Amino acid sequence: MAVGRFPAAVGRWSGRFRLRVLTVLWIVCFAVGIYLMGGFAYGMWNGVSEQHRMNQAWQYQTGPRQGVTKAIDRSLQQPVDGVDFAIRVPRLGYFAAVKEGVDSGVLYASPGHYPSTRWPGNPGTVGVAAHNVYWINFPQLAKGDEIDIETRYGIYRYRVTGARVVNPD
């Protein structure tokens, strides 16, 4: 058995080894960052594509809409292919098909109708929620601006009377 002194570098990282570790760490962090950004970009693209598909399907299914009819056919107050109705804001050039539900899967791709609230045309509140990416320009709305809810049985026109922030509960 050979007995001798250990070199001074043992127990410490040499400059070359440290550089290799940092390079590998940098490459791993860069790859993870690219993966995360790619996942986000794909999710956004997928959501926008789904909204575009739903908008086209809605417009194809309903055709040109007229004003509200006197008697509402209740059989039309149900989702078709997951779409309940559409919302249009002429001042903002905004149009979106509205799906049933407000879970993250729905709100990732479109506005959603709160199932516990009324359908347009019925007495009571119609609740619609969306991720802020879809309603980013809504703070530009002013008192008197028009919001149209397009259903299979007619169009309901609303006017903005004010704004307030409410809890998501």
Secondary structure, 3 states (H helix, E strand, C coil): CCCCCCCCCCCCCCHHHHHHHHHHHHHHHHHHHHHHHHHHHHHHHHHHHHHHHHHHHHHHHHCCCCECCCCCCHHHCCCECCEEEEEEEHHHCEEEEEEECCCHHHHCCCCEECCCCCCCCCCCCCCEECCCCCCCCHHHCCCCCEEEEEECCEEEEEECCCCCCCCCC
